[in-house]
Amino acid sequence: MPAQRPSPFPTASPAPLAAALGRRVKECRHQAGKSQEVLAFEARIDRSFISAVERGAANPSIETLANICHALGITLGQLFAPMDDVSLEPTGERRSNGAQPPEIKRRRLR
């Protein structure tokens, strides 16, 4: 068996909030007795995206989460309620805003 090459793409671990959200979506999906395929069809999204959400690898929009909740028969509040203990502290490096404000010339109006 040939040795596998390391992936050229970095595999960062998901942010705590994304991981918790993914676990919660998966838990609700199991409680509803639905497969990823059925949930994806009913939520009108791709099955691979459901998988990515459940792994914490995707960052779904609030509208997509609403579609998922509708397909699961739960509210957004019910989806997020058990995650009260998840840290909301920013994770990872963020780009700094390099924009410079324009020089404001103040003149007295006469």
C-alpha positions as CSV (number, residue, x, y, z in Angstrom):
1,M,0.0,0.0,0.0
2,P,1.6,3.3,-1.0
3,A,2.1,6.0,1.6
4,Q,-0.5,8.7,1.6
5,R,0.7,12.3,1.0
6,P,-0.3,14.9,3.5
7,S,-3.1,17.1,2.4
8,P,-2.0,20.5,1.0
9,F,-5.1,22.0,2.7
10,P,-4.9,22.9,6.4
11,T,-7.4,21.1,8.6
12,A,-8.2,23.4,11.4
13,S,-10.4,22.2,14.2
14,P,-13.9,23.8,14.2
15,A,-14.6,26.8,16.4
16,P,-16.4,25.8,19.7
17,L,-19.7,27.4,18.6
18,A,-19.6,25.7,15.2
19,A,-18.9,22.3,16.7
20,A,-21.6,22.7,19.3
21,L,-24.1,23.8,16.7
22,G,-23.2,20.8,14.6
23,R,-23.7,18.4,17.5
24,R,-27.0,20.0,18.2
25,V,-28.3,19.7,14.6
26,K,-27.2,16.1,14.5
27,E,-28.9,15.4,17.9
28,C,-32.2,17.0,16.7
29,R,-32.0,15.1,13.4
30,H,-31.6,11.8,15.2
31,Q,-34.5,12.7,17.5
32,A,-36.6,13.4,14.4
33,G,-35.6,10.1,12.9
34,K,-34.3,11.7,9.7
35,S,-31.3,10.9,7.6
36,Q,-29.1,13.6,6.3
37,E,-30.6,13.0,2.9
38,V,-34.1,13.5,4.1
39,L,-33.3,16.6,6.1
40,A,-31.4,18.1,3.2
41,F,-34.3,17.5,0.9
42,E,-36.8,19.0,3.3
43,A,-34.6,22.0,4.1
44,R,-33.8,22.5,0.4
45,I,-30.1,22.3,0.9
46,D,-27.4,19.9,-0.2
47,R,-26.7,16.8,1.8
48,S,-23.0,17.5,1.9
49,F,-23.8,20.8,3.5
50,I,-25.8,19.1,6.3
51,S,-22.7,16.9,6.8
52,A,-20.4,19.9,7.0
53,V,-22.7,21.7,9.5
54,E,-22.8,18.6,11.7
55,R,-19.0,18.4,11.6
56,G,-18.7,22.1,12.5
57,A,-17.0,22.7,9.2
58,A,-19.7,25.0,7.7
59,N,-21.1,28.3,8.9
60,P,-24.7,28.3,7.9
61,S,-26.7,31.5,7.4
62,I,-29.6,32.2,9.8
63,E,-32.0,31.5,6.9
64,T,-30.4,28.1,6.3
65,L,-30.7,27.3,10.0
66,A,-34.3,28.4,9.9
67,N,-34.9,26.0,7.0
68,I,-33.2,23.2,9.0
69,C,-35.3,24.0,12.1
70,H,-38.5,24.0,10.0
71,A,-37.6,20.6,8.5
72,L,-36.9,19.2,12.0
73,G,-40.1,20.7,13.5
74,I,-38.2,22.9,16.1
75,T,-37.7,26.6,16.6
76,L,-34.4,28.5,16.4
77,G,-34.7,29.0,20.1
78,Q,-35.0,25.2,20.7
79,L,-32.0,24.7,18.5
80,F,-29.8,27.1,20.4
81,A,-31.1,26.8,24.0
82,P,-28.9,23.8,25.0
83,M,-25.8,25.7,23.9
84,D,-25.9,28.3,26.7
85,D,-22.6,27.1,28.1
86,V,-20.7,27.5,24.8
87,S,-18.1,30.3,24.8
88,L,-18.9,33.2,22.5
89,E,-15.3,34.5,22.8
90,P,-13.8,35.3,19.4
91,T,-11.6,32.5,18.1
92,G,-8.7,32.6,15.6
93,E,-7.0,35.5,13.9
94,R,-9.1,38.2,12.2
95,R,-8.0,40.6,9.5
96,S,-7.4,44.1,10.8
97,N,-9.2,46.9,9.1
98,G,-6.5,48.7,7.1
99,A,-8.7,51.5,5.9
100,Q,-7.8,55.0,6.9
101,P,-10.6,57.5,7.5
102,P,-10.6,60.4,5.2
103,E,-9.3,63.7,6.4
104,I,-12.3,65.8,7.5
105,K,-11.9,69.5,6.9
106,R,-14.2,71.5,9.1
107,R,-15.3,74.9,7.9
108,R,-17.5,77.3,9.6
109,L,-20.7,78.0,7.6
110,R,-21.5,81.6,7.2
